[in-house]
Amino acid sequence: MSNIPSEAKKIEVEGATVDFFELAKDGVSTYYFDTSKSGPPHPMVNAMSGLKLIKNTNNTLVMINHKAPGGLFNKLDADIAHNAEDIEGGLVKVT
C-alpha cells in the first residue's frame, strides 16, 4: 500500500531527488514525497525543497520517512507547525 494518495499527481520540484506529488482540493494543495528508502541527505534535501512549495501559503507538505527527522525539526522556523505520526510498516508520516 502506498502512503501517497493514488489521486495525487506527480510534479517536478526544483532540487528534489525523489518524486513529489500534489493533491489539490478546494484550492489548497497537499504535496507528498517519500524518502523512507533513502538515506541522508535525501530526507533533508527533499524536505527543504518541499518547504519552498508551501512557504507563505495554506498548503501542506507530507513527508514519509523511515524515522522522525529530528534534524529537520531543529531547522524549521517557529511559524512552521509540524506533526509526526507512526504509520504502517514502521514508517513515520510528517505533516
N, C-alpha and C positions, 0 to 999 in steps of 0.2 A: 504494500500500500504506500502510495506517495503521500508525503506530508505537504505537498503543494496542490491546491485545488485543480482539478482537471480542466476547469473552465478558464483558468489563468492563461494568459498569452505570453509567449516568450518575447523578451525585448532585449535590445542592446543597451548596455550600460558602460559608459567610459571608465576604463580602469579595472573592470571586473575580470576575474579569472575563472568564474563559474557562470552558469546560466542564471539569468534573472527572469522573473515572470511578473506580470501585472494583472491584477483583478480589479476592475473598476465597477463600482456600484454607487448609484445616487451621487455622482460627481466626485466621489472620493476613491482614491486608488490605494490598494494594498500591494506592496512589492514583496516578492518572496525570493529567497535564494537558499541553497542547501550546501553547506560546507562540512557535512557530517563525515564525509570520506576524505577530507582534505586536512593536511597538517599545516602548521604555521609556514608561511604567513597568510595563507588564503583566507581564514576566517576574518582576520583583522582588515586585510586589504579590501575584501568584498563588503564588509560592514561599513567601512569608511566611504566606499563608492556608493553604497545604498543610502547612507545618511544624506548624501548630497541630493538624492532624489526627493527627500521629504523635508528638507530644511525650509522653514517658513511656510509650511503647508499644513493641511489637516490630514495628509496621507500617512500611511503606516508602513513600517518595514518589518518583515518577519524573517528571522534567520533560523535555520535548522542546523544544529551543530552537535558534535559528539559529547560536548560538556559545556557548562556555563562559561562564557568568555569573560572571566574576571578582569583581565587586562583591558578589555573593551569598556567595561563598565566604568573603570577609573578614568577613561579618556572622554566620556560623554559630558557634554555641557549640563549644567544644572537644570536647564529647561527641557531636556530630553528625558521623558519618562520611559522606563523600561520594565519589563516583567519577564522572568524566566520560569518556564514550567517544564517538568519532566513529561515526556511523551513516550508512546510505544516504541519499543526497540532499544531502550536505554539512551535515547536521544534527548536533547533539550531544544525547546522552542522559545526563542527570544523575540518578544514583540516590543 
